[in-house]
């Protein structure tokens, strides 16, 4: 998930204003930089530990190969939909709404929004976990001191945003440098320190029964790989500003490949510096622990300072962007009217209060449940799987029907294959996430029906179709099981 200040997918596909229509066109290099910037965020700083918890070197390489194919097809899906359905400018959720009905569209918007602010909760935990390296009172970011300070920071940013303070280019520049320089120094140093014997000593993790089979290891690492690529759906937002339309697809492939290479290098090189059990035991941000192992204390300080500046600088924008996700959905009546309310500074005030109120609630839940950064990103990632699935399914649907392909049979066949692979990948991710996160996701999806029903009544429409009733009934059953599981203790956050 990105820590940048780029626009979210929810409103990123909006039609350009007259001002933007005359703005300078973007060449291939600029487009590629924008794609890369939208994907590299805070998640990479915790990647070594996050992956080592689930898999050893051999399974990690297999998992990245699966992710490379799946995520690249998903990137092509969003690019295809942006090109073939330019009138659908409401964001990722609009594809579910257009192809599969209002409730699916609402659920995609709801899930995408929850994923965004849950990601912010995760970032608060990661931020204070970083402080915890230097000040033990902050622990792993889920102590009373951490949650208290995170809450003060959250509401401080909230009231700043209400005053109309949105983002600043110089802050974005500083935070971009702050996160990129430590990452490349980490890769360079670890290249020289890489130990082949450590990397291959238990290549498939078969001596560690906690990891399970190679297949289980690959499955268990999937949610982390998706987390670090969240933002890939925003690549198509720059289509209208491209110097050449064909450059957008090239930029997507080049940017994706570059980010994939950086992520794999950080992950794989770490496995040649420390063993899988050692990495799994590190406190996040785990890149700090790996670099400290190689060069000493200053390495941990370098990574930690870079991450703190990156997260703190981006926090202002991400608080606003999370609110704008449902604000955008409210503009086409997918969400109720009250979410559309703006204050005198043209800030989506009600959406902001709703978003940050729930962020605060989950910060408190994190305190009492001792939820970690990893558990939070698992939950955030599981919430975005449904929007991804419906987007891929809609791309497959229009290719199957031949919509917009009347004179392009070869393109249709290519897009059929790509979208089919993307659908299969999305299904695999739902399976890889496991029953626990399916049930927890249902628990978070179920309350959304209150806003959905309100929006439908405001539009003078019936709440559910017959099919939608059945789908909602299944969600309620899953939510009830999850609630019972949390109460009984066989499910945990």
SVG drawing of the C-alpha trace seen along z (x, -y; Angstrom):
<svg xmlns="http://www.w3.org/2000/svg" viewBox="-39 -28 69 59">
<polyline fill="none" stroke="black" stroke-width="0.4" points="0.0,0.0 1.3,-3.3 2.4,-6.1 2.3,-8.6 -0.1,-11.5 -1.5,-10.4 -5.3,-10.5 -7.2,-7.3 -8.9,-5.1 -12.2,-6.2 -12.0,-9.6 -8.9,-9.2 -10.8,-8.4 -12.9,-11.5 -13.2,-13.5 -10.5,-16.2 -11.5,-19.8 -10.8,-22.4 -7.7,-23.3 -6.3,-19.8 -7.3,-19.5 -4.7,-22.1 -2.0,-20.9 1.3,-19.6 1.1,-16.1 3.1,-13.3 5.7,-11.4 6.7,-7.8 9.3,-8.6 6.9,-10.8 4.1,-8.2 6.4,-5.4 7.5,-7.5 3.9,-8.2 3.1,-4.5 6.1,-3.6 5.2,-6.3 1.7,-5.1 2.8,-1.6 5.9,-2.0 4.8,-2.9 5.4,-1.9 4.7,1.8 8.1,2.5 9.9,1.5 8.3,4.4 8.5,6.9 11.4,9.1 9.5,10.0 6.0,10.1 7.1,12.7 9.4,14.7 6.5,15.4 4.9,17.5 7.6,18.8 11.2,19.6 13.3,18.7 12.1,21.3 8.4,20.7 9.1,16.9 10.4,17.1 7.4,19.2 5.0,16.8 6.5,13.8 6.3,15.6 2.5,16.2 2.1,12.6 4.0,11.2 1.6,13.0 -1.6,12.3 -0.9,8.6 0.3,7.9 -3.0,9.2 -4.9,7.2 -2.9,4.1 -3.9,4.8 -7.5,5.3 -7.7,1.8 -6.0,0.3 -8.4,2.1 -11.4,0.9 -10.1,-2.7 -9.7,-2.6 -12.9,-0.7 -15.3,-2.2 -14.1,-5.8 -17.6,-7.0 -17.3,-4.9 -15.5,-7.5 -16.6,-6.7 -13.6,-4.6 -13.0,-0.9 -16.4,-0.2 -18.2,-1.4 -17.2,1.7 -18.9,3.9 -22.0,1.7 -22.2,1.6 -21.6,5.3 -23.3,6.9 -25.8,4.5 -26.1,1.8 -25.4,3.9 -22.2,5.3 -21.2,1.8 -21.9,0.5 -20.1,3.5 -17.0,2.8 -17.0,-0.9 -17.5,0.1 -14.8,2.7 -12.3,0.5 -13.0,-2.3 -12.6,0.0 -9.3,1.3 -8.0,-2.2 -8.7,-3.4 -7.6,0.0 -4.4,-0.5 -4.1,-3.8 -4.6,-2.0 -1.8,0.3 0.4,-2.6 -0.2,-4.2 0.9,-0.9 3.9,-0.7 4.9,-4.3 4.9,-3.9 6.5,-0.4 9.3,-2.3 9.5,-4.7 9.4,-1.6 12.8,-0.6 14.2,-3.7 11.6,-4.1 10.5,-0.8 7.3,-2.3 5.8,-2.2 6.5,1.5 5.2,2.9 2.9,-0.1 0.0,1.4 0.7,0.3 -1.3,-2.2 1.3,-4.9 1.3,-4.1 -2.4,-4.2 -2.7,-7.4 -0.1,-9.2 -1.6,-7.8 -5.0,-9.1 -3.6,-12.5 -1.9,-12.5 -5.0,-11.2 -7.3,-14.0 -4.6,-16.6 -4.4,-15.7 -8.2,-15.5 -8.7,-19.1 -5.9,-20.3 -7.6,-18.7 -11.0,-20.3 -9.2,-23.6 -8.5,-22.8 -4.9,-21.7 -4.7,-19.0 -1.2,-18.4 2.0,-20.1 4.3,-19.3 7.5,-19.9 6.3,-17.5 5.7,-14.8 9.1,-15.4 10.8,-15.1 8.9,-11.9 9.6,-10.3 13.3,-10.9 13.1,-9.7 11.7,-6.4 13.6,-5.7 17.2,-6.5 17.1,-4.1 15.6,-1.3 18.3,-1.6 21.1,-1.8 19.6,1.3 19.7,3.2 23.2,2.1 24.6,3.0 22.8,6.4 24.0,7.3 27.6,7.3 26.7,8.9 24.5,11.7 25.4,15.2 24.4,18.0 24.8,20.6 22.2,18.8 19.9,18.4 20.0,22.1 20.4,23.7 16.7,24.7 15.6,23.5 12.0,24.7 11.6,24.5 11.0,28.2 12.9,28.3 10.4,25.8 7.1,27.6 5.4,24.3 5.6,23.2 4.0,26.4 4.3,27.6 5.7,25.4 2.1,25.0 0.9,23.8 3.8,21.4 3.0,19.9 -0.6,19.6 0.1,18.0 2.3,15.2 -0.2,14.1 -2.0,11.4 1.4,9.7 2.2,9.6 -1.1,8.1 -0.7,5.5 2.5,4.1 0.9,3.8 -2.3,2.0 -2.4,-1.1 -1.8,0.7 -5.5,0.0 -4.6,-3.7 -2.1,-3.4 -4.8,-4.1 -5.7,-7.5 -3.0,-9.2 -4.4,-8.0 -6.0,-11.3 -2.8,-13.2 -0.5,-10.9 1.4,-12.3 0.6,-9.0 -2.2,-6.7 0.1,-3.7 2.6,-4.9 0.1,-4.2 0.3,-0.5 4.1,-0.6 4.4,-2.7 2.2,-0.2 4.5,2.7 7.7,0.9 6.5,-0.6 5.1,2.7 8.3,4.6 10.5,2.0 8.5,2.2 8.4,6.0 12.2,6.1 12.7,3.8 10.3,5.8 11.8,9.1 15.4,7.8 14.4,6.5 12.7,9.8 15.2,12.2 18.4,10.4 17.1,10.4 16.8,14.2 20.6,14.3 21.4,12.0 19.4,13.7 17.7,17.0 13.9,17.4 13.4,17.8 15.5,14.8 13.6,12.6 10.3,13.8 11.2,12.7 12.2,9.1 10.2,6.1 8.8,4.0 10.0,2.1 12.1,5.2 14.3,3.7 15.9,1.8 16.7,5.0 18.2,6.6 20.5,3.6 21.5,3.4 22.6,7.0 24.9,6.0 26.3,2.6 25.4,2.0 23.1,-0.5 23.3,-3.3 21.6,-1.0 18.6,-0.7 18.5,-4.4 18.7,-5.1 15.8,-2.9 13.7,-4.1 14.2,-7.8 13.4,-7.3 10.2,-5.4 9.1,-7.9 9.5,-10.9 7.7,-9.0 4.7,-7.9 4.4,-11.2 4.6,-13.2 2.0,-11.2 -0.4,-10.9 -2.0,-14.3 -3.0,-13.3 -4.0,-9.7 -6.5,-10.8 -8.2,-13.0 -8.0,-10.4 -9.7,-7.8 -12.6,-10.2 -12.7,-11.0 -13.3,-7.4 -16.8,-7.3 -17.3,-11.0 -16.8,-10.1 -19.2,-7.1 -21.8,-9.5 -21.7,-11.7 -23.4,-9.1 -25.8,-8.0 -24.0,-4.8 -23.6,-6.2 -26.2,-8.3 -26.5,-12.1 -25.1,-13.1 -21.7,-11.7 -21.6,-14.3 -21.6,-17.2 -18.6,-19.6 -17.6,-22.4 -16.8,-25.9 -13.2,-24.9 -14.7,-22.3 -13.5,-19.4 -15.8,-16.3 -16.5,-16.9 -19.0,-14.1 -17.0,-11.5 -13.9,-12.6 -15.7,-12.3 -17.0,-8.9 -13.6,-7.7 -11.6,-8.9 -14.2,-7.9 -13.8,-4.3 -10.0,-4.6 -10.1,-5.6 -12.3,-2.7 -9.9,-0.2 -7.0,-1.9 -8.7,-1.1 -9.5,2.5 -5.9,2.9 -5.0,1.9 -7.3,4.4 -6.8,7.2 -3.0,6.5 -3.4,6.5 -0.1,6.2 0.8,4.4 0.8,7.8 -2.7,8.7 -4.0,5.3 -2.6,5.5 -4.0,9.0 -7.5,7.7 -7.1,4.5 -5.9,6.7 -8.8,9.1 -11.3,6.2 -9.9,5.1 -10.1,8.6 -13.8,8.2 -13.3,4.9 -10.4,6.6 -12.5,9.7 -15.5,7.7 -13.3,5.5 -11.6,8.5 -15.0,10.2 -16.4,7.1 -13.5,7.1 -14.1,10.7 -17.8,10.0 -17.4,7.2 -14.8,9.3 -17.1,12.3 -20.0,10.2 -17.7,8.5 -18.7,5.0 -16.4,2.4 -14.6,5.2 -16.8,5.1 -13.8,4.4 -11.0,5.9 -11.4,9.7 -7.7,10.2 -7.8,7.7 -10.9,9.5 -9.2,12.9 -6.2,11.4 -8.4,9.6 -10.4,12.7 -7.3,14.6 -5.9,11.8 -9.2,11.1 -9.8,14.9 -6.3,15.2 -7.0,12.2 -10.4,13.7 -8.6,16.9 -6.0,15.0 -8.6,13.1 -10.3,16.3 -7.0,17.8 -6.4,14.8 -9.7,15.3 -8.8,18.9 -5.2,18.0 -6.6,15.5 -8.2,18.3 -11.6,18.8 -10.6,16.5 -10.3,13.4 -13.4,14.3 -15.4,14.3 -13.8,11.2 -14.5,9.5 -18.1,10.5 -18.3,9.0 -17.1,5.7 -19.2,5.8 -22.5,6.6 -23.1,3.2 -22.7,1.4 -26.2,2.4 -27.5,-0.4 -25.9,-3.0 -26.9,-1.0 -30.5,-0.9 -30.5,-4.7 -29.1,-5.5 -31.7,-3.3 -34.5,-4.9 -33.2,-8.4 -33.4,-7.4 -36.9,-6.0 -35.8,-2.5 -36.3,1.0 -33.4,2.0 -32.6,5.4 -33.3,7.5 -34.0,11.2 -30.4,12.2 -29.0,9.4 -31.1,10.6 -29.5,14.0 -26.0,12.5 -26.7,10.3 -28.1,13.3 -24.9,15.2 -22.9,12.1 -25.0,12.0 -24.4,15.7 -20.7,15.2 -20.8,12.1 -22.7,14.0 -20.1,16.8 -17.3,14.2 -18.9,12.4 -19.4,15.7 -15.8,16.7 -14.5,13.5 -16.6,13.9 -15.5,17.5 -11.9,16.8 -11.4,19.1 -11.2,16.1 -8.8,13.2 -7.9,10.0"/>
</svg>
